[in-house]
Amino acid sequence: MTQELIKTSTNNIPSIEQVQDWLVSYMANIIEVAPNEVDIKMLFDEYGLDSSMVIGMIGDLEIWLGRDLDPTLVYDYSTIEDLSQHLGSVLKEGT
């Protein structure tokens, strides 16, 4: 699935809000609802994501961010809010 939701360059590190917006848009697309219907505090597994969907989402997120991500991040940070906070912080720190 190709996502052209938010464009960023290597010099423009996405903010926590941009990561969250990307995840909300991605999830809305998967579950076929409007982005404003996606609850950022709802657990990923409550959305009915199976392992192949999680791997696909992380793969698309890797492409957008331009960095490798561990697919288990979704289990360690189990909501859109938690995952976007984590990724935004890590990206800002440059680690």
C-alpha positions in Angstrom: 0.0 0.0 0.0 1.5 3.3 -1.0 0.9 6.2 1.3 1.5 9.8 0.3 0.1 11.3 3.4 2.9 13.5 4.7 6.0 14.2 2.8 9.3 14.7 4.6 12.9 15.1 3.5 15.9 13.7 5.2 16.6 17.2 6.6 13.0 17.5 7.9 12.5 15.2 10.9 8.8 14.6 11.5 7.3 15.8 14.7 5.3 13.7 17.1 2.2 15.3 15.7 3.2 14.4 12.1 3.9 10.8 13.1 0.6 10.7 14.8 -1.2 12.1 11.8 0.5 9.6 9.6 -0.6 6.7 11.8 -4.2 8.0 12.1 -4.5 8.4 8.3 -3.0 4.9 7.8 -5.3 3.3 10.3 -8.3 5.1 8.9 -7.4 3.7 5.5 -7.1 0.2 6.8 -10.3 0.2 8.8 -12.1 2.3 6.2 -13.3 5.2 8.4 -12.7 8.9 8.4 -9.5 9.9 10.2 -11.5 11.8 12.9 -13.1 8.4 13.8 -9.8 6.9 14.8 -9.1 6.8 18.5 -5.4 7.4 19.2 -5.8 5.8 22.7 -7.3 2.5 21.4 -5.0 -0.5 21.3 -3.8 -1.6 17.9 -5.2 -5.1 18.5 -8.6 -3.7 19.2 -8.6 -2.4 15.6 -8.3 -6.0 14.4 -4.8 -5.8 13.0 -3.3 -9.2 12.3 0.5 -9.7 12.2 0.7 -9.2 8.4 -1.1 -5.9 8.7 1.3 -4.8 11.5 4.3 -5.8 9.4 2.8 -3.8 6.4 2.2 -0.8 8.6 5.7 -0.8 10.1 7.2 -1.3 6.6 5.3 1.7 5.2 6.3 3.7 8.2 9.9 2.7 7.7 9.7 4.0 4.1 8.1 7.2 5.1 10.6 7.8 8.0 13.6 6.5 6.0 14.8 4.4 8.9 14.6 0.8 10.0 12.0 0.0 12.7 11.5 -3.1 14.8 8.1 -4.7 14.0 7.6 -5.4 17.7 7.3 -1.6 18.4 3.5 -2.0 17.9 3.5 -4.4 20.9 5.7 -2.3 23.0 3.8 0.9 22.2 0.3 -0.4 21.7 -1.6 2.7 20.7 -1.2 5.4 18.1 -0.6 7.9 20.8 2.1 5.8 22.5 3.8 4.8 19.2 3.9 8.4 17.8 5.2 9.7 21.1 8.0 7.1 21.1 8.9 7.6 17.5 8.8 11.4 17.7 11.1 11.4 20.7 13.5 8.9 19.1 13.6 10.8 15.8 14.2 14.1 17.6 17.1 12.7 19.6 18.5 11.2 16.4 19.0 7.7 17.8 
